[in-house]
Structures are given as structure tokens and as C-alpha cells.
Amino acid sequence: MNAVIEAIKTRRSVKRYKPDMVPEDVLERIIEAGTYAASGMNRQAPIILAVTDKKLRDQLSEMNRKIMGSQADPFYGAPVVLVVLADRSIPTHLYDGSLVMGNLMLAAHAEGLGSCWIHRAKEEFDSEEGKAILKSLGIEGDYEGIGHCVIGYADGKVKEAAARKADYVHYVR
């Protein structure tokens, strides 16, 4: 089977990670794959915050945890958080950012790592705290948080894919 199709079919969301940091060269390859996602009119609305700094990672986790109303780490202990944001002035920004998220997760899987899409980035970066984080990083503009792609080494066995529903596809011939 084609390696890309195999990766699509075998990638699963990982919800428990080892604390081991992802090597920088591996992380760079994953991030680069994200930058090659399709985008409306090739306007490349998204940006990626590659967070490996534990202090900022923990701050984002705390913000996300509060929004979710949980006591648990919403990032499942993953040491790397790739936050995808997209320029709201571009009409396709949400779709463009979603495609980046997909590329990041597939690339992580291809590199032997686990990943998971974590929501609530919109709420985080619409907050004053989130806007202050972007400003402190020198990021200007009106960006919407699309998602967090958490990445790391899976701690335990990854589940197999569930069977696909019977009415997933409707052929029109």
C-alpha cells in the first residue's frame, strides 16, 4: 500500500505521552510538512507556534484547562505543542489552518511519534492573556487559534482505528 495512504489509515490520536523531548531535527521536519498544507489561493493564512519551552507549554495547558473546566492536563503530558493560528482577514483561514493541523499529525505519525488535535485555541488566543503571549513573541495581526497539535512519544499502545461507518460514502454515478 502507498505509504501516504497507510499513514492516513493508521494514524490515531494519542492521549498519553512520555516526557521525552522530540529531537529538534524531527520537529523541524514535522513543522515543515505543516507549512506545505494546501491553502486558499496559496495565501498561507496560518502560522505555527512551535512550543517546546516548558513554562509557555504549561501556561497554555493551564489556560486550556480552565476553558475546558477540567483539572487534568488537556495536552496529555505531551512535551511539544504546535499551536496553529490563522489570519482572520483571509476568508479561508479556518480551512487552511485545519489542513496544517492534518499535515502536522500525519508527519508526526510518519516520524514514529504520537499526536492529538486539542481544541480551545480560539478561546485561548481571543483572550487578553493569549493576545499578550502573541505580542510578547512579536506576532502582530488578527489571528484566530485553530488548534494545538500536541506531539511526543506515546506512553503505551496506540489504539487501532475503529471500523468506518457503513454510510460514510454516497456514490453519485
ZABADO-465202 format. One record per residue: residue in three letters; chain; x, y, z of N, C-alpha, C in turn; residue number from 1. Coordinates in steps of 0.001 Angstrom, whole numbers, plus 524288, in hexadecimal, padded with zeros to 5 digits. Layout:
<nulos>
+-----+----+-------+-------+-------+-------+-------+-------+-------+-------+-------+-----+
:  aa : ch :  n_px :  n_py :  n_pz : ca_px : ca_py : ca_pz :  c_px :  c_py :  c_pz :   i :
+-----+----+-------+-------+-------+-------+-------+-------+-------+-------+-------+-----+
: ALA :  A :     X :     Y :     Z :     X :     Y :     Z :     X :     Y :     Z : NUM :
...
+-----+----+-------+-------+-------+-------+-------+-------+-------+-------+-------+-----+
</nulos>
This chain:
<nulos>
+-----+----+-------+-------+-------+-------+-------+-------+-------+-------+-------+-----+
:  aa : ch :  n_px :  n_py :  n_pz : ca_px : ca_py : ca_pz :  c_px :  c_py :  c_pz :   i :
+-----+----+-------+-------+-------+-------+-------+-------+-------+-------+-------+-----+
: MET :  A : 8034E : 7FB5A : 80000 : 80000 : 80000 : 80000 : 80374 : 804DC : 80000 :   1 :
: ASN :  A : 80197 : 808E3 : 7FD8B : 80445 : 80DEA : 7FD5D : 80558 : 80FD5 : 802EF :   2 :
: ALA :  A : 80A1A : 811CA : 803EB : 80BAE : 8136E : 8092A : 80846 : 817E0 : 80B4D :   3 :
: VAL :  A : 806B0 : 81B7B : 807FA : 80368 : 81FD5 : 809BF : 7FE0E : 81DCE : 80B69 :   4 :
: ILE :  A : 7FBC3 : 81A7D : 80835 : 7F6A4 : 81854 : 8098A : 7F705 : 814FD : 80E77 :   5 :
: GLU :  A : 7FB2F : 8120E : 80EEB : 7FBFD : 80EDE : 813A9 : 7FC51 : 8125C : 81883 :   6 :
: ALA :  A : 7FF25 : 816B7 : 81824 : 7FF93 : 81A58 : 81C91 : 7FA3A : 81CA0 : 81DEE :   7 :
: ILE :  A : 7F72F : 81DFF : 81A04 : 7F1F4 : 8201A : 81AF2 : 7EE97 : 81C1B : 81DCB :   8 :
: LYS :  A : 7EEF5 : 81740 : 81C1C : 7EBA0 : 8132F : 81E58 : 7ED5F : 81164 : 823C5 :   9 :
: THR :  A : 7F252 : 8120A : 82514 : 7F443 : 81002 : 82A13 : 7F52E : 8142C : 82E3D :  10 :
: ARG :  A : 7F50F : 81924 : 82CE4 : 7F5D2 : 81D3E : 830CD : 7F12B : 81D65 : 83483 :  11 :
: ARG :  A : 7F239 : 81DBB : 83980 : 7EE2E : 81E0A : 83D81 : 7EF9D : 82265 : 84146 :  12 :
: SER :  A : 7EBD9 : 82474 : 843F8 : 7ECE1 : 8285B : 847FD : 7EF27 : 825AE : 84CC4 :  13 :
: VAL :  A : 7F359 : 827E6 : 84ECB : 7F604 : 825CB : 85367 : 7F49C : 82930 : 8580B :  14 :
: LYS :  A : 7F328 : 826AB : 85C4F : 7F167 : 82998 : 860E2 : 7F487 : 82862 : 865CC :  15 :
: ARG :  A : 7F966 : 8268E : 864F8 : 7FD09 : 825E5 : 86954 : 8028D : 825DE : 86716 :  16 :
: TYR :  A : 805E5 : 8296A : 8691D : 80B1D : 82A2C : 866EF : 80F59 : 8297A : 86B06 :  17 :
: LYS :  A : 813E1 : 827B6 : 86925 : 81899 : 82798 : 86C55 : 81AAE : 82D30 : 86C95 :  18 :
: PRO :  A : 81D99 : 82E83 : 870A9 : 81F9E : 833E3 : 87117 : 82435 : 83514 : 86D7C :  19 :
: ASP :  A : 82647 : 8312D : 86AC6 : 82AEA : 831D5 : 86776 : 829F0 : 835E3 : 8632C :  20 :
: MET :  A : 82DAA : 8397C : 86298 : 82D35 : 83D8A : 85E9F : 82E35 : 83B4A : 85936 :  21 :
: VAL :  A : 82B7E : 83D5A : 8556C : 82C24 : 83BE0 : 84FF5 : 8312D : 83E5F : 84DF4 :  22 :
: PRO :  A : 8348C : 83B60 : 84B44 : 83954 : 83DB3 : 84925 : 8380F : 8422D : 84560 :  23 :
: GLU :  A : 83B60 : 84627 : 8457A : 83A63 : 84ADA : 84269 : 839F5 : 849CD : 83C8D :  24 :
: ASP :  A : 83D35 : 84656 : 83A77 : 83CF4 : 84544 : 834D9 : 837CC : 842AA : 8335D :  25 :
: VAL :  A : 835CC : 83F53 : 836B6 : 830C6 : 83CC7 : 835BC : 82C6B : 840D7 : 835F4 :  26 :
: LEU :  A : 82C9C : 8442B : 839E8 : 828AE : 84846 : 83A7D : 828B7 : 84BE9 : 835BE :  27 :
: GLU :  A : 82D4D : 84D44 : 833D9 : 82DAB : 850AA : 82F3E : 82B21 : 84E2D : 82A73 :  28 :
: ARG :  A : 82BD2 : 84912 : 829C1 : 82966 : 84669 : 8254A : 82373 : 84672 : 825BC :  29 :
: ILE :  A : 82185 : 845AA : 82A75 : 81BE1 : 845BA : 82B57 : 819AE : 84B26 : 82A34 :  30 :
: ILE :  A : 81C3A : 84F1E : 82C43 : 81A7C : 85480 : 82B72 : 81AA2 : 855E8 : 825A3 :  31 :
: GLU :  A : 81ED5 : 8545F : 82302 : 81F37 : 85580 : 81D6B : 81AAA : 85308 : 81A77 :  32 :
: ALA :  A : 8193F : 84E38 : 81BE4 : 814C9 : 84BA6 : 81959 : 80FD2 : 84EDA : 81A27 :  33 :
: GLY :  A : 80F3E : 85124 : 81EB9 : 80ABB : 8547C : 81FC4 : 80A86 : 8592A : 81C32 :  34 :
: THR :  A : 80F0E : 85B4D : 81AEF : 80F2D : 85FF7 : 81798 : 80DD7 : 85ECC : 811F0 :  35 :
: TYR :  A : 80DB5 : 859CC : 81082 : 80C60 : 85851 : 80B2B : 806A8 : 856D9 : 80A8D :  36 :
: ALA :  A : 80376 : 857EB : 80E71 : 7FDDE : 856E3 : 80DF5 : 7FB8E : 85A6C : 809C2 :  37 :
: ALA :  A : 7F797 : 85869 : 80728 : 7F4D2 : 85B9C : 80350 : 7F259 : 86045 : 80615 :  38 :
: SER :  A : 7F1E1 : 8649B : 80342 : 7EF3B : 86936 : 8056E : 7EC72 : 86C0F : 800FE :  39 :
: GLY :  A : 7E826 : 86E97 : 80262 : 7E50E : 8716C : 7FE7D : 7E856 : 87565 : 7FB9C :  40 :
: MET :  A : 7E88D : 874DE : 7F671 : 7EB7F : 87861 : 7F309 : 7F140 : 878D3 : 7F4A9 :  41 :
: ASN :  A : 7F338 : 874E4 : 7F763 : 7F897 : 874BC : 7F963 : 7F9E5 : 8798C : 7FCAE :  42 :
: ARG :  A : 7F608 : 87B8B : 7FF7B : 7F6EC : 88037 : 802B1 : 7F9A5 : 87EEC : 807D7 :  43 :
: GLN :  A : 7F9D7 : 879F6 : 8093D : 7FCB7 : 8782D : 80DD5 : 7FB3A : 87B4D : 812B7 :  44 :
: ALA :  A : 7F62F : 87B32 : 813F3 : 7F41E : 87E04 : 81874 : 7F65B : 87C2B : 81DB1 :  45 :
: PRO :  A : 7F7A4 : 87721 : 81E54 : 7F951 : 87550 : 8237E : 7FEE6 : 876CC : 824F6 :  46 :
: ILE :  A : 7FFB7 : 876C2 : 82A10 : 804F3 : 876E1 : 82C5F : 80515 : 87286 : 8306B :  47 :
: ILE :  A : 809C0 : 870C7 : 831B7 : 80A70 : 86C9A : 83589 : 80DE5 : 86E9F : 839EF :  48 :
: LEU :  A : 80C00 : 86E26 : 83EC0 : 80F49 : 86F32 : 84354 : 81169 : 869F2 : 84514 :  49 :
: ALA :  A : 81673 : 86925 : 8449D : 818E4 : 8643A : 84635 : 81AB6 : 864D8 : 84BDB :  50 :
: VAL :  A : 8179C : 862D3 : 84F77 : 8189B : 8639A : 8550E : 81B40 : 85EC7 : 8575E :  51 :
: THR :  A : 82032 : 85F75 : 858C4 : 82317 : 85B74 : 85BA2 : 824C8 : 85D85 : 860F9 :  52 :
: ASP :  A : 8241D : 86297 : 861CB : 8254E : 8650E : 866CA : 82145 : 86334 : 86ACF :  53 :
: LYS :  A : 8230B : 8608D : 86EE6 : 81F77 : 85E39 : 872B3 : 81C12 : 8624F : 87568 :  54 :
: LYS :  A : 81E34 : 866D2 : 87683 : 81B2A : 86ADF : 87926 : 81689 : 86C9C : 875CA :  55 :
: LEU :  A : 8176E : 86DB5 : 870CE : 81328 : 86F54 : 86D60 : 80F79 : 86AC4 : 86C53 :  56 :
: ARG :  A : 811A4 : 86617 : 86BA3 : 80E5C : 86175 : 86AD9 : 80A96 : 860D2 : 86F65 :  57 :
: ASP :  A : 80C9B : 8616A : 8742A : 80958 : 860CC : 878D3 : 80563 : 8653E : 8795A :  58 :
: GLN :  A : 806E2 : 869F5 : 877BB : 8033E : 86E59 : 877D6 : 7FEB0 : 86D60 : 87415 :  59 :
: LEU :  A : 7FFE8 : 86B8A : 86F62 : 7FBC7 : 86A4D : 86B97 : 7F84D : 865E4 : 86D93 :  60 :
: SER :  A : 7FAAF : 8620B : 86FFF : 7F7AF : 85DAC : 87234 : 7F3EB : 85FA5 : 8765F :  61 :
: GLU :  A : 7F5CD : 86313 : 879B4 : 7F281 : 8653D : 87DE0 : 7EE06 : 8687B : 87BA2 :  62 :
: MET :  A : 7EF2B : 86BAE : 877B4 : 7EB10 : 86EC1 : 87531 : 7E6EF : 86B18 : 872DF :  63 :
: ASN :  A : 7E8B8 : 86721 : 87028 : 7E542 : 86375 : 86D95 : 7E20C : 86069 : 8719B :  64 :
: ARG :  A : 7E4A0 : 85EC8 : 875BF : 7E207 : 85BD9 : 879ED : 7DD93 : 85F00 : 87C46 :  65 :
: LYS :  A : 7DE78 : 863F6 : 87D39 : 7DA73 : 86753 : 87F7A : 7D5D4 : 867FC : 87BC1 :  66 :
: ILE :  A : 7D6F4 : 868B2 : 876BE : 7D2C4 : 8693E : 872E0 : 7CF84 : 86441 : 872B6 :  67 :
: MET :  A : 7D233 : 85FD1 : 872E7 : 7CF93 : 85ABB : 872A4 : 7CC9E : 85989 : 877B0 :  68 :
: GLY :  A : 7CE43 : 85BE3 : 87C06 : 7CBCF : 85AC6 : 8810E : 7CD83 : 85589 : 8834C :  69 :
: SER :  A : 7D282 : 8544D : 88296 : 7D49C : 84F46 : 8844F : 7D917 : 85029 : 8881C :  70 :
: GLN :  A : 7DA77 : 84C08 : 88ADE : 7DF06 : 84C31 : 88E51 : 7E3C7 : 849A2 : 88BB9 :  71 :
: ALA :  A : 7E2F0 : 846C6 : 8877B : 7E719 : 843CF : 884EC : 7E9FB : 8471B : 880DE :  72 :
: ASP :  A : 7EEB9 : 8456C : 87F93 : 7F1C7 : 847ED : 87B73 : 7EF38 : 846BA : 87637 :  73 :
: PRO :  A : 7ED0F : 84A9A : 87394 : 7EA83 : 8499A : 86E8C : 7EE54 : 847EB : 86A4A :  74 :
: PHE :  A : 7F36B : 84891 : 86B37 : 7F760 : 84716 : 86763 : 7F983 : 8419D : 86870 :  75 :
: TYR :  A : 7F73D : 83EE3 : 86C2D : 7F885 : 83965 : 86D53 : 7FE4D : 83875 : 86E6B :  76 :
: GLY :  A : 80104 : 83C6C : 87064 : 80687 : 83BC6 : 871A8 : 80A3C : 83C58 : 86D12 :  77 :
: ALA :  A : 80845 : 83D93 : 86871 : 80BAC : 83E29 : 863DA : 80F87 : 842A1 : 864C1 :  78 :
: PRO :  A : 8148A : 841CF : 8636B : 81871 : 845E8 : 8644F : 8187F : 84A2E : 86029 :  79 :
: VAL :  A : 81616 : 84929 : 85BA3 : 8161A : 84CF2 : 85756 : 81080 : 84E6F : 85606 :  80 :
: VAL :  A : 80FA3 : 85383 : 85574 : 80A8C : 8557C : 853CE : 80B6F : 858F7 : 84F12 :  81 :
: LEU :  A : 80928 : 8575E : 84AAB : 8095E : 85A92 : 845F5 : 80413 : 85D3C : 8457F :  82 :
: VAL :  A : 803FE : 8624A : 84689 : 7FF16 : 86534 : 84654 : 7FE82 : 86766 : 840D9 :  83 :
: VAL :  A : 7FA1B : 86627 : 83E6E : 7F8FF : 86837 : 83936 : 7F515 : 86CA2 : 839D5 :  84 :
: LEU :  A : 7F691 : 87126 : 837C8 : 7F329 : 875B4 : 837A4 : 7F2C1 : 87764 : 831F7 :  85 :
: ALA :  A : 7EEB5 : 87A50 : 830AE : 7EE30 : 87C0E : 82B41 : 7EBF7 : 88192 : 82B14 :  86 :
: ASP :  A : 7EDBA : 88471 : 8273E : 7EC48 : 889E7 : 82669 : 7E67F : 88A46 : 824FF :  87 :
: ARG :  A : 7E37D : 88CB5 : 8287A : 7DDD1 : 88D28 : 827BE : 7DC3E : 8903D : 822E6 :  88 :
: SER :  A : 7DFBC : 89375 : 820DF : 7DE57 : 896A7 : 81C4E : 7DE0C : 8936D : 81749 :  89 :
: ILE :  A : 7DFEB : 88EB2 : 81777 : 7DFC5 : 88B44 : 812DF : 7DAFF : 887B4 : 81363 :  90 :
: PRO :  A : 7D758 : 887EC : 80FAC : 7D261 : 8851A : 8102E : 7D2E5 : 87F3E : 8112C :  91 :
: THR :  A : 7D715 : 87CD9 : 80F4B : 7D7BD : 8772F : 80FEC : 7DB18 : 875BC : 814A6 :  92 :
: HIS :  A : 7DBE7 : 87962 : 8183B : 7DFAA : 87883 : 81C7E : 7DE86 : 873A8 : 81FBD :  93 :
: LEU :  A : 7D9A0 : 872AD : 820F2 : 7D845 : 86E23 : 8242D : 7D991 : 8690A : 82160 :  94 :
: TYR :  A : 7D84E : 868C5 : 81C63 : 7D962 : 86412 : 81950 : 7DF43 : 86367 : 81890 :  95 :
: ASP :  A : 7E1E3 : 867B3 : 8176C : 7E78C : 8677C : 8169D : 7EA51 : 86589 : 81B89 :  96 :
: GLY :  A : 7E8C6 : 86799 : 82003 : 7EB21 : 865E3 : 824EF : 7E9ED : 86033 : 82625 :  97 :
: SER :  A : 7E53C : 85E7B : 824C3 : 7E3C9 : 85902 : 825A7 : 7E725 : 85556 : 8225B :  98 :
: LEU :  A : 7E850 : 856F0 : 81D95 : 7EBB4 : 853BB : 81A4E : 7F13E : 8537D : 81C85 :  99 :
: VAL :  A : 7F31E : 857C2 : 81EBC : 7F83F : 857B6 : 82150 : 7F82E : 853C6 : 825CA : 100 :
: MET :  A : 7F409 : 853E0 : 828E6 : 7F395 : 8502B : 82D42 : 7F3E1 : 84A8A : 82B4A : 101 :
: GLY :  A : 7F11C : 84960 : 82712 : 7F141 : 8441A : 824EA : 7F6B2 : 84285 : 82331 : 102 :
: ASN :  A : 7F962 : 84613 : 8207A : 7FEBC : 844EC : 81ECB : 80252 : 843F4 : 8236F : 103 :
: LEU :  A : 801CE : 84721 : 82786 : 80524 : 8467A : 82C22 : 80451 : 8411C : 82EA2 : 104 :
: MET :  A : 7FF6B : 83F86 : 82F2F : 7FE4B : 83A7D : 831A8 : 80046 : 835F6 : 82E55 : 105 :
: LEU :  A : 7FF9B : 83645 : 8293B : 80180 : 8321F : 825C9 : 8077D : 831EA : 825C3 : 106 :
: ALA :  A : 809F5 : 83662 : 825B7 : 80FAF : 8368A : 825C0 : 811D1 : 8345C : 82ADF : 107 :
: ALA :  A : 80F4D : 835AB : 82F38 : 810FF : 83384 : 83445 : 810A1 : 82D93 : 8342B : 108 :
: HIS :  A : 80C55 : 82B94 : 83220 : 80BA0 : 825ED : 831C0 : 80FDF : 82381 : 82E4B : 109 :
: ALA :  A : 810FF : 825FD : 829E5 : 81505 : 82409 : 82659 : 81A63 : 823ED : 828F8 : 110 :
: GLU :  A : 81B2F : 82752 : 82CCD : 82021 : 8278D : 82FB1 : 8201A : 823FA : 8347E : 111 :
: GLY :  A : 81BEE : 820F3 : 83525 : 81BA8 : 81D4B : 8398C : 819DA : 81FB4 : 83EA2 : 112 :
: LEU :  A : 8175E : 82436 : 83E4F : 8158C : 826FA : 842F0 : 80F9B : 826E5 : 8433D : 113 :
: GLY :  A : 80DA9 : 827DA : 847E9 : 80818 : 82872 : 848A9 : 8069D : 82E29 : 84845 : 114 :
: SER :  A : 8019F : 82F1B : 84730 : 7FFA1 : 8346C : 846ED : 7F9D8 : 83463 : 8483A : 115 :
: CYS :  A : 7F7D5 : 83902 : 8495C : 7F23E : 83997 : 84A53 : 7F0CA : 83F4B : 84966 : 116 :
: TRP :  A : 7EC40 : 8401C : 84701 : 7EA26 : 84561 : 84640 : 7E753 : 846CE : 84B40 : 117 :
: ILE :  A : 7E8F3 : 84B0E : 84DA8 : 7E673 : 84D06 : 85268 : 7E3CC : 8522E : 85107 : 118 :
: HIS :  A : 7DEE4 : 8527F : 8523F : 7DBCC : 8572B : 85106 : 7DCA3 : 85B85 : 85506 : 119 :
: ARG :  A : 7D990 : 85F8E : 8549A : 7D95C : 86426 : 857FF : 7DDB5 : 86823 : 856F5 : 120 :
: ALA :  A : 7E094 : 86790 : 852B0 : 7E483 : 86B81 : 8514C : 7E1E5 : 870B1 : 8500A : 121 :
: LYS :  A : 7DD43 : 87077 : 84DB9 : 7DA6F : 8754A : 84C75 : 7D96B : 87868 : 85166 : 122 :
: GLU :  A : 7D745 : 875D2 : 85553 : 7D60E : 87881 : 85A37 : 7DB05 : 87A76 : 85CE3 : 123 :
: GLU :  A : 7DF23 : 87753 : 85CC0 : 7E415 : 878EE : 85F2A : 7E627 : 87DF6 : 85CCB : 124 :
: PHE :  A : 7E661 : 87E18 : 8578D : 7E8E9 : 88286 : 85507 : 7E53E : 88710 : 853F0 : 125 :
: ASP :  A : 7E03F : 88663 : 85514 : 7DCA6 : 88AD2 : 85516 : 7DCC2 : 88D97 : 85A63 : 126 :
: SER :  A : 7DF14 : 88B13 : 85E4C : 7DF5D : 88D64 : 86388 : 7E3C7 : 8916F : 863C0 : 127 :
: GLU :  A : 7E378 : 894C6 : 8679F : 7E79D : 898A9 : 86856 : 7ECDD : 89601 : 86969 : 128 :
: GLU :  A : 7ECC5 : 891C1 : 86C6E : 7F19A : 88EE3 : 86D8E : 7F3F6 : 88CAE : 86884 : 129 :
: GLY :  A : 7F0B0 : 88A6F : 86538 : 7F28E : 8884B : 86044 : 7F4B8 : 88C77 : 85CAE : 130 :
: LYS :  A : 7F1FD : 890E7 : 85C60 : 7F3E0 : 89542 : 85926 : 7F918 : 8974A : 85B36 : 131 :
: ALA :  A : 7F9A9 : 89755 : 86064 : 7FE94 : 8991A : 862C0 : 80309 : 89559 : 86178 : 132 :
: ILE :  A : 801EA : 8904F : 8614F : 805E9 : 88C79 : 85FD8 : 807C6 : 88D8F : 85A50 : 133 :
: LEU :  A : 80416 : 88E45 : 856B1 : 80597 : 88F56 : 8514A : 808CF : 89454 : 850EE : 134 :
: LYS :  A : 80712 : 8985A : 853A6 : 809E6 : 89D56 : 8538B : 80F6D : 89C9F : 855A9 : 135 :
: SER :  A : 81002 : 8999E : 859E9 : 8152D : 898C3 : 85C36 : 818C9 : 895D2 : 85882 : 136 :
: LEU :  A : 81679 : 892E0 : 854E1 : 81988 : 88FF3 : 8510A : 81A75 : 89323 : 84C08 : 137 :
: GLY :  A : 8186E : 897FA : 84BEC : 81927 : 89B5B : 84765 : 8156A : 89A18 : 842EE : 138 :
: ILE :  A : 81118 : 8976A : 84426 : 80D4E : 895F7 : 84023 : 808EC : 899F8 : 84028 : 139 :
: GLU :  A : 80865 : 89CA0 : 83BBC : 8045F : 8A09B : 83B31 : 80056 : 89EDB : 8373E : 140 :
: GLY :  A : 7FB9F : 8A0BE : 837C2 : 7F775 : 89F62 : 83423 : 7F2DD : 89D1F : 83710 : 141 :
: ASP :  A : 7EECB : 89BE4 : 8342A : 7EA00 : 899CA : 8366E : 7E9C8 : 893EC : 83556 : 142 :
: TYR :  A : 7EBFC : 890DE : 838E4 : 7EC59 : 88B3F : 83830 : 7E854 : 88861 : 83B79 : 143 :
: GLU :  A : 7E5F0 : 88477 : 83907 : 7E250 : 88105 : 83BC7 : 7E521 : 87BE9 : 83CF0 : 144 :
: GLY :  A : 7E49C : 87A11 : 841C4 : 7E6C9 : 874FB : 84326 : 7E3A0 : 870B0 : 84089 : 145 :
: ILE :  A : 7E636 : 86D5B : 83D99 : 7E39C : 8690E : 83AE3 : 7E3EF : 86416 : 83E22 : 146 :
: GLY :  A : 7E87A : 862E1 : 84029 : 7E917 : 85E32 : 84363 : 7EE9C : 85DA6 : 84562 : 147 :
: HIS :  A : 7EF2B : 85A0C : 8490F : 7F44B : 85899 : 84B23 : 7F564 : 8531E : 8492E : 148 :
: CYS :  A : 7F9C8 : 85256 : 846B7 : 7FB73 : 84D16 : 84548 : 7FF88 : 84B8A : 8494D : 149 :
: VAL :  A : 7FDF3 : 84844 : 84D0E : 801B8 : 84681 : 850F6 : 8049C : 841D3 : 84EB6 : 150 :
: ILE :  A : 809B2 : 841A3 : 84FD0 : 80D1C : 83DAB : 84D80 : 810CA : 83B8F : 851A2 : 151 :
: GLY :  A : 811CC : 83684 : 8513A : 81591 : 83403 : 854A3 : 815A2 : 82E2E : 853B8 : 152 :
: TYR :  A : 81891 : 82B87 : 8570B : 818D7 : 825D3 : 856CB : 81449 : 82395 : 859D7 : 153 :
: ALA :  A : 81156 : 8202D : 85762 : 80CD9 : 81DBE : 859EF : 80EA8 : 81A97 : 85EA6 : 154 :
: ASP :  A : 80BC4 : 81B21 : 862E1 : 80CC6 : 8181A : 8679D : 808B4 : 813BA : 867CF : 155 :
: GLY :  A : 809FC : 80F62 : 86552 : 80657 : 80B05 : 8650F : 804C9 : 809D5 : 85F81 : 156 :
: LYS :  A : 801A4 : 805DB : 85EFB : 7FFDA : 80412 : 859D5 : 7FBC0 : 807DA : 857AA : 157 :
: VAL :  A : 7FC2D : 80915 : 852AA : 7F87A : 80C81 : 8500A : 7F402 : 80925 : 84DEB : 158 :
: LYS :  A : 7EF3D : 80AF6 : 84EAC : 7EAA4 : 80815 : 84CD8 : 7EAA3 : 80787 : 846EC : 159 :
: GLU :  A : 7E822 : 8036C : 84524 : 7E75A : 802C8 : 83F83 : 7E291 : 805E6 : 83DEE : 160 :
: ALA :  A : 7E223 : 806E2 : 838E6 : 7DDB9 : 809E1 : 836DE : 7D8A3 : 806D8 : 83797 : 161 :
: ALA :  A : 7D498 : 809BB : 838D4 : 7CF62 : 80764 : 83913 : 7CD87 : 8065B : 83388 : 162 :
: ALA :  A : 7C9DD : 802C6 : 83302 : 7C79E : 801B3 : 82DDD : 7C4FE : 806AF : 82BDC : 163 :
: ARG :  A : 7C539 : 80770 : 826C8 : 7C2AC : 80BF6 : 82470 : 7BCD2 : 80AEB : 8240A : 164 :
: LYS :  A : 7B9AB : 80EF2 : 824CD : 7B3FB : 80E48 : 8249B : 7B239 : 80CC0 : 81F17 : 165 :
: ALA :  A : 7AE13 : 809D5 : 81ED7 : 7AC40 : 8079F : 819E2 : 7AA98 : 80BCB : 815EA : 166 :
: ASP :  A : 7A857 : 8100D : 817C2 : 7A658 : 8140C : 81423 : 7A9FD : 818BC : 8139B : 167 :
: TYR :  A : 7AF12 : 817DD : 81436 : 7B2E4 : 81C1A : 813DB : 7B2F6 : 81E88 : 80E65 : 168 :
: VAL :  A : 7B298 : 81B46 : 80A69 : 7B30E : 81D1C : 80505 : 7ADEF : 81C20 : 80223 : 169 :
: HIS :  A : 7AC45 : 81FF2 : 7FF37 : 7A7AA : 81F79 : 7FBE4 : 7A962 : 8209A : 7F652 : 170 :
: TYR :  A : 7A982 : 81CA1 : 7F327 : 7AB2D : 81D39 : 7EDBB : 7A6C2 : 81F7A : 7EA77 : 171 :
: VAL :  A : 7A82B : 8231E : 7E720 : 7A47B : 8256E : 7E36E : 7A6D9 : 82481 : 7DE0E : 172 :
: ARG :  A : 7A496 : 820C5 : 7DB46 : 7A6E3 : 81F35 : 7D633 : 7A349 : 82036 : 7D1C6 : 173 :
+-----+----+-------+-------+-------+-------+-------+-------+-------+-------+-------+-----+
</nulos>
